[in-house]
Amino acid sequence: MSERVDVTVDGVRLACRLDGAAESPPMVLLHALGEDASDWDALVAELSGSFRTVAVDLRGHGDSDWPGDYSIELMRDDVLGLLDQLGLGRVTLVAHSLGGTVAYLIAEDRPELVARLVVEDVCPPYERNRPVPARPDQAVPFDWPVVPAIASQAGVLVPEYWDRLADITAPTLLVAGGTTSHVPQERLTEVADRIPDCTLVTIPAGHHVHRNAPDDFVKVVRSFLVD
């Protein structure tokens, strides 16, 4: 049975959903831009028998607060505060896209908290011209200002974040989406080369691997976690 928990970090309330037995090893899941914790429902259904899954709504998304102030660094600090408050100890961290960028920063800053790292089809920010999408006419289920804030960061190279990939101590699985993904796959190869213990696996399903090829994604993640 799922349990909803709210954790407040520096005045920002973060909603998360817990599944699985409390005594099972903890797994924290971080979603992509514009998504929420429910994006991981299929994976939670597969893995909550073996893990205590904690699916987080990042700030500005889902049932978490929408404070209007957004950056990958703030999201990193949010999740670190959540981990400290929940007292989970060392966690398996599974993350996609924006969540994956946040996860890299967490694993770089607090390597002692991350037992294993699974990142889906994303690298740290790099130099590129990324136009800010126009706000849609219809309502969206997240705070729109998060989009231009994150998009502006995604196109700016931060050398420190690339250099510090070498500080990640957790065994890491990097799942690439292949040539139909908008993420340059050679960038993912560079990430895998910089992380000391990293396995790069390509599932040619585009950027949303866990959604487009769920069975293959679960198989690869299970194999990595039991290795």
C-alpha positions in Angstrom: 0.0 0.0 0.0 1.3 3.5 -0.9 2.0 6.0 1.7 2.1 9.8 1.0 4.6 11.8 3.0 5.3 15.5 2.9 8.8 16.8 3.9 9.5 20.5 4.2 13.0 21.7 3.3 13.9 25.3 3.8 10.3 26.3 3.6 9.5 24.3 0.5 7.1 21.3 1.0 8.1 18.2 -1.0 5.5 15.5 -1.6 6.7 11.9 -2.0 5.1 8.5 -2.3 6.5 5.5 -0.5 5.9 1.9 -1.6 7.3 -1.4 -0.4 8.3 -2.7 2.9 9.9 -0.2 5.3 12.7 -2.6 6.0 13.6 -3.0 2.3 16.6 -1.1 0.9 15.6 2.4 -0.1 15.3 3.6 -3.7 14.6 7.2 -4.5 13.1 8.1 -7.9 13.4 11.6 -9.5 11.3 12.5 -12.6 11.8 14.6 -15.7 10.8 18.2 -16.3 7.1 18.6 -16.4 6.4 15.1 -15.0 5.8 14.0 -11.4 6.3 11.0 -9.2 3.5 9.1 -11.0 5.7 8.8 -14.1 7.5 6.0 -12.2 4.3 4.0 -11.4 5.2 1.1 -13.7 8.8 0.8 -12.3 7.5 1.1 -8.7 5.1 -1.8 -9.4 8.0 -3.9 -10.6 10.5 -3.0 -7.9 8.6 -2.2 -4.7 8.6 -5.9 -3.8 12.4 -5.6 -3.4 12.9 -2.0 -2.5 11.3 0.7 -0.3 10.6 3.1 -3.2 10.4 6.9 -2.6 9.1 8.7 -5.6 9.5 12.5 -5.2 7.7 15.4 -6.8 10.4 17.9 -7.4 9.6 21.6 -6.5 7.2 23.1 -9.0 5.8 19.7 -9.9 2.9 17.6 -8.8 1.8 18.0 -5.2 5.0 19.7 -4.0 5.1 23.4 -3.5 5.4 25.7 -6.5 7.5 28.5 -5.0 8.4 30.2 -8.3 12.2 29.9 -7.8 13.8 27.1 -9.7 17.2 25.7 -10.6 18.9 22.3 -10.6 21.0 23.4 -7.6 17.8 24.2 -5.6 16.4 20.8 -6.5 19.6 19.1 -5.5 19.4 20.8 -2.1 15.7 19.9 -1.8 16.4 16.3 -2.3 19.4 16.2 0.0 17.3 17.8 2.7 14.6 15.2 2.1 17.1 12.4 2.3 18.5 13.8 5.6 15.0 14.2 7.1 13.8 10.8 6.1 16.9 9.2 7.5 17.1 6.6 4.7 20.8 6.1 4.8 22.5 5.0 1.6 20.0 4.9 -1.3 19.7 3.6 -4.8 19.0 6.8 -6.8 17.0 6.3 -10.1 16.5 9.4 -12.2 15.4 10.6 -15.7 16.3 13.7 -17.6 16.0 16.8 -15.3 15.9 14.3 -12.3 19.1 12.7 -13.7 20.9 16.1 -13.8 19.9 16.6 -10.2 21.1 13.1 -9.4 24.5 13.7 -10.8 24.9 16.7 -8.5 23.7 14.8 -5.5 26.2 11.9 -6.2 29.0 14.4 -6.7 28.3 16.5 -3.5 27.2 13.6 -1.1 28.7 10.4 -2.5 28.3 8.7 0.9 24.5 8.9 0.4 24.3 7.0 -2.9 24.8 3.3 -2.9 23.9 2.9 -6.6 23.0 5.4 -9.3 20.8 4.8 -12.3 20.5 7.7 -14.8 18.3 7.7 -17.8 19.3 9.5 -21.0 20.8 12.7 -19.7 24.2 14.4 -19.1 25.2 17.5 -17.1 24.4 20.8 -18.8 26.5 21.6 -21.9 26.8 24.5 -24.3 23.9 24.5 -26.8 21.2 26.8 -28.2 18.1 25.6 -26.5 15.1 27.9 -27.3 12.7 28.3 -24.4 9.3 26.7 -25.3 6.3 29.0 -25.6 3.8 28.6 -22.8 0.9 26.5 -24.0 -2.6 27.9 -24.0 -4.0 25.1 -21.9 -3.3 24.6 -18.2 -0.3 22.4 -17.4 0.0 20.2 -14.2 3.2 22.0 -13.1 4.4 25.5 -12.5 5.3 26.9 -16.0 8.2 29.1 -14.8 10.1 26.0 -14.0 10.5 25.4 -17.8 12.3 28.6 -18.8 14.4 28.4 -15.6 15.7 24.9 -16.3 15.9 25.4 -20.1 18.2 28.4 -19.5 20.5 26.2 -17.4 20.5 23.3 -19.8 22.3 25.2 -22.5 25.1 26.5 -20.3 28.2 24.4 -19.7 29.3 24.2 -16.1 32.8 22.7 -16.2 32.7 21.8 -12.5 29.7 19.5 -12.9 31.5 17.6 -15.7 34.9 17.5 -13.8 33.2 16.3 -10.6 31.7 13.2 -12.3 35.0 11.7 -11.3 33.9 12.2 -7.7 31.0 9.8 -8.0 31.8 6.7 -6.1 28.6 4.8 -6.6 28.4 2.0 -9.2 26.5 3.8 -12.0 24.2 2.6 -14.7 23.6 5.1 -17.5 20.8 4.1 -19.8 20.9 5.8 -23.2 17.9 6.2 -25.5 19.8 5.9 -28.8 19.7 8.0 -32.0 16.1 9.0 -31.7 16.7 10.8 -28.4 17.4 14.5 -28.6 20.3 14.0 -26.2 23.6 13.7 -28.1 24.7 10.1 -27.4 28.3 11.0 -27.6 27.8 13.1 -24.5 26.5 10.1 -22.6 29.6 8.2 -23.7 31.7 11.0 -22.2 29.8 10.8 -19.0 30.4 7.1 -18.8 34.1 7.6 -19.4 34.3 10.2 -16.5 32.5 8.2 -13.8 34.9 5.7 -12.3 32.5 2.8 -12.2 29.9 3.3 -14.9 28.1 0.9 -17.2 26.5 2.4 -20.4 23.6 0.5 -21.9 21.7 1.7 -25.0 18.0 0.9 -25.4 16.9 2.4 -28.7 13.6 3.8 -27.4 14.2 7.6 -27.5 14.5 9.9 -24.5 11.7 8.3 -22.5 13.2 4.8 -22.3 11.3 3.7 -19.2 8.0 4.7 -20.8 8.6 3.5 -24.4 10.4 0.3 -23.5 9.4 -0.5 -19.9 10.2 -4.2 -20.0 13.7 -3.6 -21.4 14.3 -0.8 -18.9 13.2 -2.9 -15.9 15.3 -5.9 -17.1 18.5 -3.7 -17.4 17.9 -2.0 -14.1 17.2 -5.3 -12.3 20.4 -6.9 -13.8 22.4 -3.9 -12.6 21.0 -3.9 -9.1 21.5 -7.6 -8.4 25.0 -7.7 -10.0 
